[in-house]
Amino acid sequence: MRTLRYVTLCLGLSLILVGCSINTALFGSSKSKGSSSGGDNLQAVKGNFPLMTPFTGQFKNYLRAAPNKKFVFANAFNDIYVVSESGTYLKSFTPADTFSVNGLTVDSSGNIYIAGAAASPNENTHRFIRKYDINGTYLGEIVTYGDEDPGAGVYVPLPTQPRIGADGSIYVAFNAEIRKYNSAGVHQLTFGTGTQAANDGEINGAPVFTVNSDGSIYVADMWSDRVQLFNADGTFNSKFTWPRQIAMSMLEDLQKNADGNFLLTERMGSDARITFFDPTGALLFSLNGSEGGGAAWGTSDLTTATVSENRLYVGYRETVYVFNASTGAYVKDYLPGMKNPTSVLQAKNGHFYVGTDKGVEQFNAKGDWQRTFEPVAQITALAVTSSNVLVVANASTPTTLNKYDLDGNLLGTVVVPALAAPYSMSVDANDNIYIADLGGGGLQVLSTALGTASAFPGAIGVPSGVHCAKDGSILVLDFDGTKSIPKRFSAAGALLDTFDAAGADVDVGTALGITQIGNGRVYIAGTIKNKIYEYEADGTYVTNFGSAGTQLNQFNQPWSIFADAFGSLFVVDKSNDAVKKFKPDGTLLYE
């Protein structure tokens, strides 16, 4: 399970913060057919949403190359992801009724096969090989395993390492054997005796293997330093000794490159390594992760590797390392992206800025990552003025706001002594910045012209969110200790509306984000209730969308919300590692 960090905010407000990552890949964009209400030639963002960067944002179990420079892997929650070579999110799906995913492969047509255990009736008595297309469409359970001996209660071992032969045959590894099925799932033959032993033709411990185009297979096993070649009919052919780098290692994967050479992924103790050797067993090179200048791979964090177009892609922690598959030369790595996103906005130049605990991440109008700039601290709120000054609040020095130009150059600072926990900011038409402080500082109004701040005159308890509406009114989430109450004030501090509490489930709970589409409907990010609440401009409740969970249309602490000039909603879904894009009706947008 993910590691939870508990951060207690002021006034008894406790919010669970989870270490998250967010996409440093492409947003993509195209000019909108409509016009920007701001008149600043902004572009309506189109591209790969939600922004999650699974290629860099999480562990990648069973990483496999797919046709057309795509990659497939499973995360720790049994979700299957499809990403591009650049790490851009393309698709994900969660196999139904799945207790665990224990192996994954992709055939030449892009179909995905997973080996695992079902949740029902239980993980011991229902194990499987299932097939999906590249879009996640379920194509059937090709092989189903129950009790091997129902009378004795002997369970089939977990199937692992599914492989697909050139003729569509399916190969699956078990404890000391490899079984072959035809494409319909009918058992054809077994490689090895099923009894752990070291004689030729036997498999000595958990095997890893690779399938040749003629149906013969190469097998390495845990307790031997040999690679055996089995004929297509399952009989022993020959063997050679491979150059072991880690004594008595746990073998994770064996692959054969297009050049005929092998790569073996192994780990033991504190060491993890990928070793390349030729068909005679001669060592070519061996990688341990230090080749790119970083620390050596640790055994608990190295997941798997795959080769695509002579590039070796290695999944390690939140990173993918890339090497030349022929020489072992380091090429690059996809470093972890955003961590703990809390806020997002789009400036007049079309660029996006996202506050994270690494600083501010900047993307151009197309969504290409530009830079990360200081401070390296948990960014809690962002605002941008009409003169293109980006104002940044952070948790480490809450009374000091940093000012940057839109290229990340520091312009200076401004001190607001009353601030203790600034979690939301918004700019009005006169470039005054309204700062909602959860630490007891109230709603502060910073005059950018004077560089001084004063308390907002309205009667507000503890503001947890703020948005300056286009009509000059100020929308405030007024936290009473248990829930945030949406209110509208005049700029002079007069209470104009307290939002309607009629309807189903409209207690928004603790909320940190509020926005409005033009002069129209208001949207509130219910951070604890994991919903987005929708109101008419006058505060009349309309509906809500979303639910708690890890699926793409679900939320796990929607931290803030931003509406662009084209009516799209961008939700920072903090603990699901994503910025998600929605239509106003709650429809999730992929572009």
C-alpha positions in Angstrom: 0.0 0.0 0.0 1.1 3.5 -0.5 2.9 5.2 2.4 0.6 7.8 4.0 2.0 10.9 5.6 -0.3 12.7 8.0 -0.1 16.4 8.1 -2.3 18.1 10.6 -3.5 21.5 9.5 -4.6 24.2 11.9 -7.9 24.2 13.7 -8.0 20.5 14.0 -8.2 19.9 10.2 -6.3 16.7 9.4 -5.8 15.8 5.7 -4.0 12.7 4.6 -1.2 13.6 2.2 0.2 10.9 0.0 3.4 11.1 -2.0 2.3 11.5 -5.6 3.8 12.0 -9.0 2.3 13.9 -12.0 3.0 13.9 -15.6 6.0 15.6 -17.0 5.0 14.4 -20.5 3.0 16.3 -23.1 -0.2 18.1 -22.6 -0.6 18.6 -26.4 -2.7 21.5 -27.6 -4.7 22.7 -30.6 -6.3 26.1 -31.2 -9.9 26.2 -30.0 -12.7 26.9 -32.5 -14.0 29.3 -30.1 -12.5 32.5 -28.8 -10.8 33.1 -25.4 -13.0 35.1 -23.1 -9.8 36.7 -21.9 -8.7 37.8 -25.3 -5.1 36.6 -24.7 -4.9 34.0 -27.6 -4.9 31.1 -25.2 -5.1 27.7 -26.6 -7.6 25.1 -25.5 -5.5 22.3 -24.2 -5.8 19.0 -26.0 -3.6 16.0 -25.3 -3.1 13.1 -23.0 -5.2 13.4 -19.9 -5.3 12.6 -17.1 -1.7 13.8 -16.5 -0.1 11.1 -14.5 3.2 10.2 -16.1 2.9 6.5 -15.1 6.2 6.0 -17.0 7.9 8.0 -14.2 5.3 8.2 -11.5 5.1 4.7 -10.1 6.5 1.3 -10.0 6.2 -0.6 -13.3 5.8 -4.3 -12.9 6.2 -6.5 -15.9 7.2 -3.6 -18.2 6.8 -4.8 -21.8 7.3 -3.2 -25.2 4.2 -3.1 -27.5 3.9 -2.3 -31.3 4.1 1.4 -32.4 6.5 2.4 -29.7 4.1 1.8 -26.9 4.7 0.2 -23.5 2.5 -1.8 -21.2 2.9 -2.5 -17.5 1.0 -3.2 -14.3 1.2 -1.1 -11.2 0.9 -2.2 -7.6 -2.8 -1.9 -7.6 -3.3 -4.4 -10.5 -4.1 -1.5 -13.0 -2.7 -2.0 -16.5 -1.2 1.0 -18.2 -0.4 1.8 -21.8 2.1 4.6 -22.4 4.1 6.0 -25.2 7.9 5.9 -25.6 8.0 9.4 -24.1 6.1 8.3 -21.1 2.8 9.9 -22.1 -0.3 8.3 -20.7 -2.4 6.7 -23.4 -4.8 4.3 -21.6 -5.3 2.3 -18.4 -7.8 -0.3 -17.3 -8.3 -2.5 -14.2 -9.0 -6.2 -14.9 -12.2 -7.2 -13.2 -12.3 -9.7 -10.4 -8.5 -9.8 -10.0 -6.7 -10.5 -6.8 -3.2 -10.2 -8.2 -1.4 -9.7 -11.5 1.6 -12.0 -11.6 2.8 -11.6 -15.1 2.2 -9.7 -18.4 3.1 -9.9 -22.0 2.1 -8.3 -25.3 1.9 -10.1 -28.7 2.9 -8.7 -32.1 -0.7 -7.3 -32.6 -0.6 -5.4 -29.3 -2.9 -7.8 -27.4 -2.1 -7.9 -23.7 -2.0 -11.2 -21.8 -2.0 -11.2 -18.0 -1.4 -14.1 -15.6 -2.8 -13.9 -12.1 -5.2 -14.9 -9.5 -8.9 -14.0 -9.3 -10.6 -12.6 -6.3 -13.5 -15.0 -6.5 -14.1 -17.6 -5.2 -10.6 -17.0 -3.9 -7.0 -16.5 -5.1 -6.1 -20.1 -4.6 -8.8 -21.9 -6.5 -9.2 -19.5 -9.5 -6.0 -18.6 -11.4 -5.9 -17.5 -15.0 -4.4 -16.3 -18.2 -6.6 -13.5 -19.6 -6.4 -11.6 -22.9 -7.2 -7.9 -23.7 -6.7 -5.7 -26.7 -4.4 -2.6 -26.4 -7.4 -0.5 -25.4 -8.3 -2.7 -22.5 -11.2 -4.5 -24.1 -11.6 -7.9 -22.5 -11.1 -10.8 -25.0 -11.6 -13.7 -22.7 -10.1 -15.9 -20.0 -7.9 -18.2 -22.2 -6.8 -20.5 -19.5 -8.5 -21.1 -16.2 -6.8 -23.0 -13.3 -8.5 -24.5 -10.3 -7.4 -27.2 -7.9 -4.9 -29.5 -9.5 -6.2 -32.2 -7.3 -9.6 -31.1 -5.9 -9.9 -34.1 -3.6 -6.6 -33.3 -1.9 -7.0 -29.6 -2.0 -3.8 -29.1 -4.0 -3.8 -25.7 -5.6 -2.2 -25.0 -9.0 0.9 -22.7 -8.5 0.6 -19.1 -9.5 1.1 -18.8 -13.3 3.8 -16.3 -14.2 5.7 -15.0 -17.1 3.2 -15.5 -19.9 4.9 -15.5 -23.3 3.4 -15.7 -26.8 5.0 -17.7 -29.6 5.1 -16.7 -33.2 2.1 -19.0 -34.0 0.0 -17.6 -31.1 0.9 -20.3 -28.6 0.9 -19.3 -25.0 3.7 -20.3 -22.6 3.4 -20.0 -18.8 6.0 -20.7 -16.1 5.2 -22.4 -12.8 7.5 -23.6 -10.0 9.6 -26.0 -11.9 8.0 -26.3 -15.3 6.7 -24.4 -18.3 3.4 -25.2 -19.9 2.5 -24.6 -23.5 -1.1 -23.9 -24.7 -2.5 -23.2 -28.2 -4.1 -19.9 -28.8 -7.4 -21.3 -27.6 -6.0 -22.3 -24.3 -5.7 -26.0 -24.9 -2.7 -27.6 -23.1 -0.1 -28.9 -25.6 2.9 -30.0 -23.7 5.1 -29.3 -20.6 8.8 -28.3 -20.6 10.6 -29.8 -17.6 9.4 -32.5 -15.3 7.6 -30.4 -12.8 9.9 -31.7 -10.1 12.8 -29.5 -9.1 16.0 -31.1 -10.2 19.3 -30.2 -11.9 19.6 -32.9 -14.6 19.4 -32.0 -18.3 15.8 -31.4 -19.3 14.8 -30.7 -15.7 14.2 -27.3 -14.2 16.0 -26.5 -10.9 13.8 -23.9 -9.2 11.7 -21.0 -10.4 12.5 -20.5 -14.1 12.7 -17.6 -16.5 12.5 -18.2 -20.2 12.2 -16.8 -23.7 10.5 -18.3 -26.8 12.2 -18.6 -30.2 10.2 -18.1 -33.5 10.3 -21.9 -34.1 8.7 -22.7 -30.8 11.9 -23.8 -29.0 12.6 -22.1 -25.7 15.6 -21.0 -23.7 15.3 -21.6 -19.9 17.3 -20.3 -17.0 16.5 -21.5 -13.5 17.2 -20.2 -10.0 19.5 -22.9 -8.7 21.7 -23.5 -11.7 24.2 -21.4 -13.7 23.0 -22.8 -17.0 20.7 -21.9 -19.9 18.9 -24.9 -21.4 17.6 -25.0 -24.9 14.4 -27.1 -25.3 13.1 -28.2 -28.7 9.6 -27.2 -29.7 8.4 -30.6 -28.7 9.6 -30.1 -25.1 12.7 -32.3 -25.3 16.1 -31.2 -24.1 18.5 -30.0 -26.9 21.6 -28.4 -25.3 22.9 -26.0 -22.7 25.5 -23.4 -21.9 26.7 -21.7 -18.8 25.8 -18.1 -18.4 28.1 -15.6 -16.6 26.5 -15.3 -13.1 26.9 -11.9 -11.6 25.0 -12.4 -8.3 25.4 -15.7 -6.5 22.2 -17.6 -5.8 20.2 -14.8 -7.3 16.5 -14.5 -7.8 15.9 -14.5 -11.6 13.3 -12.1 -12.7 13.4 -12.2 -16.5 15.2 -13.7 -19.5 14.9 -12.1 -23.0 16.6 -12.6 -26.3 17.4 -9.6 -28.4 17.0 -9.3 -32.2 20.8 -9.7 -32.4 20.6 -13.1 -30.8 22.1 -12.0 -27.5 20.4 -12.6 -24.1 19.7 -10.3 -21.2 18.9 -11.6 -17.7 17.4 -9.6 -14.9 18.3 -10.8 -11.4 18.5 -9.6 -7.9 19.8 -10.9 -4.5 20.6 -9.3 -1.2 21.2 -5.6 -1.8 22.3 -6.0 -5.4 20.3 -5.9 -8.7 21.7 -6.3 -12.1 20.9 -6.9 -15.8 23.5 -9.0 -17.5 24.0 -9.4 -21.3 25.6 -12.5 -22.8 25.9 -14.1 -26.2 24.6 -17.5 -27.2 27.8 -19.2 -26.0 27.4 -17.7 -22.5 30.2 -15.1 -23.0 29.7 -12.0 -20.9 29.0 -8.9 -23.0 28.3 -6.3 -20.3 26.4 -6.0 -17.0 24.4 -3.1 -15.7 23.6 -2.1 -12.1 22.1 1.3 -12.5 25.2 3.4 -11.7 26.1 3.8 -15.4 24.0 7.0 -15.6 25.8 8.6 -12.6 23.2 7.6 -10.0 23.2 5.0 -7.2 23.2 1.3 -8.0 19.8 -0.4 -8.2 18.5 -1.9 -5.0 16.8 -5.3 -5.1 13.4 -4.2 -3.8 13.0 -1.4 -6.3 14.1 -2.9 -9.6 11.0 -4.2 -11.3 11.7 -5.4 -14.9 13.1 -4.4 -18.2 12.2 -4.6 -21.9 13.8 -4.0 -25.3 12.3 -1.8 -28.0 14.2 -0.9 -31.2 17.6 -1.6 -29.7 16.8 0.4 -26.6 16.7 -1.2 -23.1 14.1 0.3 -20.8 14.6 -0.5 -17.1 11.9 0.2 -14.6 13.3 1.3 -11.2 11.3 3.0 -8.5 9.7 6.0 -10.2 12.2 6.1 -13.0 12.8 4.4 -16.3 16.4 4.1 -17.4 17.2 3.8 -21.0 20.4 2.1 -22.4 21.7 1.0 -25.8 20.7 -2.7 -25.9 23.8 -3.6 -28.0 26.5 -1.8 -26.0 25.0 -1.1 -22.6 25.7 2.6 -23.1 23.6 4.9 -20.9 21.2 6.9 -23.1 18.9 8.8 -20.7 16.4 8.4 -17.9 12.9 9.5 -17.3 13.2 11.1 -13.9 10.3 11.2 -11.5 7.9 14.0 -12.3 5.8 16.1 -10.0 5.4 15.1 -6.4 2.4 16.0 -4.3 0.6 18.4 -6.7 -1.6 21.0 -5.0 -2.4 23.7 -7.5 -2.6 24.3 -11.2 -3.2 27.4 -13.4 -2.7 28.6 -16.9 -1.1 32.0 -17.6 -1.8 34.3 -20.5 1.1 32.9 -22.5 -0.7 29.6 -22.5 1.8 27.9 -20.2 0.7 25.8 -17.3 2.2 25.9 -13.9 1.7 23.2 -11.2 2.7 23.6 -7.6 4.4 20.5 -6.2 6.7 19.6 -3.3 9.7 19.9 -5.7 8.8 23.5 -6.6 6.8 24.8 -9.6 6.6 22.7 -12.7 6.3 24.7 -15.9 4.9 23.4 -19.3 4.5 25.3 -22.5 1.2 25.7 -24.4 1.7 22.3 -26.0 2.4 20.7 -22.7 6.1 20.2 -23.2 7.9 20.2 -19.9 10.1 23.3 -19.6 11.6 23.5 -16.1 11.2 23.1 -12.4 12.0 26.2 -10.4 12.5 27.0 -6.8 11.7 26.9 -4.0 12.2 23.2 -3.4 9.4 23.0 -0.9 5.7 22.1 -0.8 4.0 24.6 -2.9 0.6 25.3 -1.5 -0.9 27.9 -3.8 -0.2 29.8 -7.1 -1.5 33.0 -8.6 -0.6 35.0 -11.7 -1.2 38.7 -12.2 -2.1 40.6 -15.4 1.5 41.7 -15.7 2.6 38.1 -15.9 4.0 37.9 -12.4 3.7 34.4 -10.9 3.2 34.5 -7.1 4.0 31.3 -5.2 3.2 30.3 -1.6 4.9 27.5 0.1 4.6 25.6 3.4 8.2 26.1 4.5 8.1 29.9 4.6 4.4 30.7 4.6 4.8 34.4 5.3 7.1 35.0 2.3 5.6 34.8 -1.1 8.0 34.4 -4.0 7.5 36.3 -7.3 8.7 34.9 -10.6 8.4 35.8 -14.3 6.8 33.2 -16.5 10.1 31.6 -17.3 10.8 30.9 -13.7 13.2 33.7 -13.0 12.9 35.0 -9.4 11.8 38.7 -9.3 11.6 39.1 -5.6 9.6 38.4 -2.5 6.8 39.9 -0.6 6.1 39.3 3.1 2.6 38.9 4.5 3.1 38.6 8.2 -0.3 37.2 9.0 0.1 34.1 6.9 0.6 30.7 8.5 -0.9 28.2 6.0 -1.8 29.8 2.7 -3.7 27.1 0.8 -5.5 29.1 -1.9 -4.9 32.3 -3.9 -6.8 34.2 -6.5 -6.3 37.5 -8.4 -9.1 40.1 -9.0 -9.4 42.5 -12.0 -7.2 45.1 -10.2 -4.4 42.6 -9.5 -5.1 42.3 -5.8 -4.3 38.8 -4.6 -6.7 37.2 -2.2 -5.0 34.7 0.0 -7.0 32.1 2.0 -5.1 31.2 5.1 -5.9 28.0 7.1 -3.5 28.9 9.8 -5.5 31.7 11.4 -4.5 34.6 9.2 -8.0 34.9 7.7 -8.5 36.1 4.2 -5.6 38.5 3.3 -5.8 40.9 0.4 -2.4 41.7 -1.1 -2.1 44.8 -3.2 0.5 44.1 -5.8 0.8 47.8 -6.5 1.7 48.6 -2.9 3.2 45.3 -1.9 1.2 45.4 1.3 -1.6 43.2 2.6 -4.6 43.8 4.8 -7.4 41.6 6.2 -10.5 41.2 4.1 -13.4 43.1 5.8 -16.0 40.4 5.4 -17.1 38.1 8.3 -15.2 34.9 7.6 -14.1 32.3 10.1 -11.3 30.3 8.5 -11.1 30.6 4.7 -10.0 27.3 3.0 -10.4 28.4 -0.6 -11.0 31.6 -2.6 -11.8 32.6 -6.1 -12.2 36.1 -7.5 -15.2 36.1 -9.8 -15.3 38.1 -13.0 -18.3 40.2 -11.7 -16.1 41.5 -8.9 -17.5 39.4 -6.2 -15.3 37.1 -4.0 -16.2 33.4 -3.6 -14.9 32.0 -0.3 -14.9 28.5 1.3 -15.5 29.4 5.0 -14.3 26.5 7.1 -16.2 26.1 10.4 -14.0 23.3 11.9 -15.9 20.4 10.2 -16.9 21.6 6.8 -16.3 24.4 4.2 -19.3 26.6 3.6 -19.4 28.3 0.2 -20.2 32.0 0.4 -20.1 35.0 -1.9 -19.0 38.4 -0.7 -18.7 41.8 -2.3 -15.2 43.3 -2.6 -16.2 45.6 0.3 -16.9 42.5 2.5 -20.7 42.4 2.4 -22.2 38.8 2.4 -24.2 38.4 -0.8 -25.0 34.6 -0.8 -24.5 31.5 1.3 -24.7 28.7 -1.1 -27.8 26.5 -1.2 -27.8 23.5 1.1 -30.8 21.8 -0.5 -30.3 18.6 -2.5 -28.4 15.3 -2.0 -25.0 15.3 -0.4 -24.3 19.0 -0.7 -22.3 19.2 2.5 -19.0 19.6 0.7 -17.0 18.7 3.8 -13.5 20.0 3.8 -12.8 21.8 0.5 -9.8 23.6 -0.7 -10.6 24.5 -4.2 -13.3 26.7 -5.8 -13.6 28.2 -9.3 -16.1 29.6 -11.7 -16.5 29.1 -15.5 -16.8 32.7 -16.8 -19.8 34.3 -15.0 -21.5 30.9 -15.0 -21.5 27.9 -12.7 -19.3 27.5 -9.7 -17.4 24.3 -9.0 -16.0 23.2 -5.6 -13.4 20.5 -5.0 -14.6 18.5 -2.0 -11.1 17.4 -0.8 -12.3 14.9 1.8 -15.5 13.8 0.2 -13.8 13.2 -3.2 -16.4 15.0 -5.2 -16.8 18.0 -7.4 -19.8 20.1 -6.5 -21.6 22.2 -9.0 -23.7 25.4 -8.3 -25.5 28.0 -10.3 -23.8 31.4 -10.2 -26.3 32.6 -7.6 -25.4 29.7 -5.3 -28.2 27.3 -6.1 -27.0 23.7 -5.8 -27.1 21.7 -9.1 -25.3 18.4 -8.7 -22.0 16.7 -8.0 -19.8 14.2 -9.7 -17.0 11.8 -8.7 -16.5 9.3 -6.0 -13.7 8.0 -3.9 -11.3 5.6 -5.6 -8.3 5.1 -7.8 -10.1 4.9 -11.2 -9.8 7.6 -13.7 -13.2 9.1 -13.0 -12.7 8.9 -9.2 -10.8 11.1 -6.8 -8.5 10.7 -3.8 -8.3 14.2 -2.4 -9.1 16.6 -5.2 -7.0 19.4 -3.8 -7.8 22.3 -6.1 -9.7 23.1 -9.3 -9.1 25.5 -12.1 -11.4 26.5 -15.0 -9.8 27.6 -18.3 -11.2 30.2 -20.7 -12.8 27.5 -22.7 -14.9 25.9 -20.0 -12.8 23.0 -19.1 -12.1 22.0 -15.5 -8.7 20.9 -14.3 -8.7 19.1 -11.0 -5.6 18.4 -9.0 -6.3 14.9 -7.7 -3.5 14.9 -5.2 -3.3 11.4 -3.9 -4.2 9.8 -7.2 -1.1 11.4 -8.7 -3.0 13.2 -11.4 -4.3 16.4 -12.9 -7.6 15.4 -14.5 -9.5 17.3 -17.1 -13.4 17.4 -17.2 -16.2 18.9 -19.1 -18.5 21.0 -16.9 -21.0 18.0 -16.8 -18.3 15.8 -15.2 -17.3 13.9 -18.3 -13.6 12.9 -18.1 -11.6 14.3 -21.0 -8.7 12.5 -22.5 -7.9 15.4 -24.8 
